[in-house]
């Protein structure tokens, strides 16, 4: 891959190379750059790692022995060794079209994997024939919206597979694998990592990775007015709690006559224009001006994202009865003097 493990076994017919009068050298000649490096005082038998990386074009290894009395050198053997290092690329896409790759915990996303330079055949190191794909998860601590990729990669993968063929593969996941005590509120990052196999002096090595941020499902609450309540005077101020609004979403406070049908927006929509979820609260006094006649009304708190439009909480239905009915009494008086 990067270093070559050299196994040096000198032929017994070259007995002079094993004599104390001879000095053995392994010469590495980089075919791409022309750099030459000599491994000095090589034993007649043994193994060692090459000191230089194998470049494009490979390296020529020559085994020399030198008669220190003459001095005269002898080329005993040579071998051209090619470098190998699989290449890979990972691309993640979701239904969210914005620049930073992110999704909601309940929505699907796609992982495209491109692998090249894997080798096949006999006598080829295993590390040149396959790579490992890992899916690693990391949850956001409270108040945090990014993670150290090294810490995520250190977590035990939730999935791991071996890729043995060059080319492109597309994987589709129906939802994030992140978990939480409340599944709707799971958030963090999913990292897809391609590693080489351990080889010689090298441990498993990352050659490609990509991540997707996962945000929770927004929720909310309507307070200040109660389900089924009748209001005969002023309607109280309404408090709206907005939790984990998805980035670039719009939140609407809607009013309906009865329990549905065509509604009207109570106040201008609240826009979450940040790149991370937003939690806030707002108040509304607009219901008194909008409701001009007695009847039953319903209010709803809704959020529109790139994925869908959904209720953030249960709707609240109440009634308004401001009209006061006056029952008049008519009394007739009689005059006894009238004939």
URLINLIN-V25512 format. One record per residue. N is the residue number from 1. RES is the residue in one letter. SS is DSSP state (@ for helix, = for strand, . for the rest). PSI is psi in whole degrees, 0 to 359 (999 if undefined). Layout:
N RES SS PSI
N RES SS PSI
This chain:
1 X . 293
2 X . 317
3 X . 150
4 X . 133
5 X = 119
6 X = 131
7 X = 114
8 X = 113
9 X = 109
10 X . 139
11 X . 140
12 X . 339
13 X . 343
14 X . 57
15 X @ 331
16 X @ 333
17 X @ 344
18 X @ 359
19 X . 152
20 X . 346
21 X . 353
22 X = 143
23 X = 129
24 X = 140
25 X = 139
26 X = 120
27 X = 129
28 X = 121
29 X = 114
30 X = 119
31 X . 335
32 X . 314
33 X . 342
34 X . 3
35 X . 138
36 X = 134
37 X = 137
38 X = 130
39 X = 113
40 X . 159
41 X . 52
42 X . 133
43 X . 162
44 X . 328
45 X = 154
46 X = 188
47 X = 151
48 X = 160
49 X = 145
50 X . 146
51 X . 335
52 X . 148
53 X . 148
54 X . 119
55 X . 174
56 X . 132
57 X . 345
58 X . 185
59 X = 142
60 X = 121
61 X = 127
62 X = 136
63 X = 115
64 X = 149
65 X = 142
66 X = 127
67 X = 106
68 X . 347
69 X . 332
70 X . 304
71 X . 142
72 X = 137
73 X = 156
74 X = 128
75 X = 112
76 X = 324
77 X = 158
78 X = 154
79 X = 135
80 X = 124
81 X = 127
82 X . 149
83 X . 148
84 X . 136
85 X . 108
86 X . 150
87 X = 151
88 X = 159
89 X = 143
90 X = 130
91 X = 130
92 X = 134
93 X = 151
94 X = 184
95 X . 351
96 X . 116
97 X . 1
98 X . 171
99 X . 308
100 X . 128
101 X . 113
102 X = 167
103 X = 174
104 X = 152
105 X . 336
106 X . 5
107 X . 154
108 X . 161
109 X = 164
110 X = 140
111 X = 120
112 X = 129
113 X = 129
114 X = 122
115 X = 138
116 X = 168
117 X . 19
118 X . 142
119 X . 159
120 X . 161
121 X . 183
122 X . 151
123 X . 15
124 X . 137
125 X . 142
126 X @ 325
127 X @ 344
128 X @ 354
129 X . 349
130 X . 159
131 X = 167
132 X = 130
133 X = 128
134 X = 143
135 X = 111
136 X = 144
137 X = 150
138 X = 127
139 X = 146
140 X . 129
141 X . 160
142 X . 128
143 X . 4
144 X . 143
145 X . 17
146 X . 157
147 X . 154
148 X . 118
149 X @ 329
150 X @ 324
151 X @ 321
152 X @ 317
153 X @ 335
154 X @ 345
155 X . 152
156 X . 124
157 X . 142
158 X . 338
159 X = 146
160 X = 135
161 X = 160
162 X = 133
163 X = 124
164 X . 0
165 X . 144
166 X . 155
167 X = 190
168 X = 142
169 X = 143
170 X = 126
171 X = 132
172 X = 130
173 X = 127
174 X . 337
175 X . 169
176 X . 152
177 X . 2
178 X . 146
179 X . 160
180 X . 167
181 X . 324
182 X . 106
183 X @ 332
184 X @ 339
185 X @ 12
186 X . 137
187 X . 153
188 X = 215
189 X = 145
190 X = 126
191 X = 131
192 X = 119
193 X = 133
194 X = 124
195 X = 149
196 X = 165
197 X . 155
198 X . 143
199 X = 117
200 X . 236
201 X . 357
202 X = 135
203 X . 178
204 X . 131
205 X . 133
206 X = 129
207 X = 348
208 X = 150
209 X = 160
210 X = 157
211 X = 160
212 X = 133
213 X = 141
214 X = 124
215 X = 153
216 X . 171
217 X . 131
218 X . 147
219 X = 169
220 X = 185
221 X = 145
222 X = 123
223 X = 164
224 X . 329
225 X . 149
226 X . 151
227 X . 127
228 X . 2
229 X . 149
230 X = 129
231 X = 124
232 X . 346
233 X . 231
234 X . 138
235 X . 131
236 X . 161
237 X . 136
238 X = 134
239 X = 130
240 X = 119
241 X = 127
242 X = 115
243 X = 128
244 X = 45
245 X = 131
246 X . 142
247 X . 136
248 X . 35
249 X = 161
250 X = 134
251 X = 133
252 X = 138
253 X = 112
254 X = 149
255 X = 133
256 X = 142
257 X = 136
258 X . 228
259 X . 11
260 X . 206
261 X . 205
262 X . 131
263 X = 173
264 X = 147
265 X = 128
266 X . 320
267 X . 165
268 X . 147
269 X . 148
270 X = 122
271 X = 125
272 X = 99
273 X . 16
274 X . 172
275 X . 2
276 X . 161
277 X . 153
278 X = 137
279 X = 128
280 X = 179
281 X = 148
282 X = 162
283 X = 158
284 X = 127
285 X . 12
286 X . 345
287 X @ 324
288 X @ 323
289 X @ 329
290 X @ 329
291 X . 108
292 X . 357
293 X . 158
294 X . 152
295 X = 188
296 X = 137
297 X = 155
298 X = 137
299 X = 147
300 X = 145
301 X = 117
302 X = 150
303 X = 134
304 X = 123
305 X . 182
306 X . 344
307 X . 317
308 X . 178
309 X = 127
310 X = 156
311 X = 138
312 X . 343
313 X . 178
314 X . 147
315 X . 161
316 X = 123
317 X = 133
318 X = 173
319 X = 154
320 X = 130
321 X . 89
322 X . 338
323 X . 132
324 X . 122
325 X . 129
326 X . 119
327 X . 113
328 X . 145
329 X . 128
330 X . 125
331 X . 135
332 X . 134
333 X . 141
334 X . 150
335 X . 117
336 X . 341
337 X . 353
338 X . 131
339 X . 999
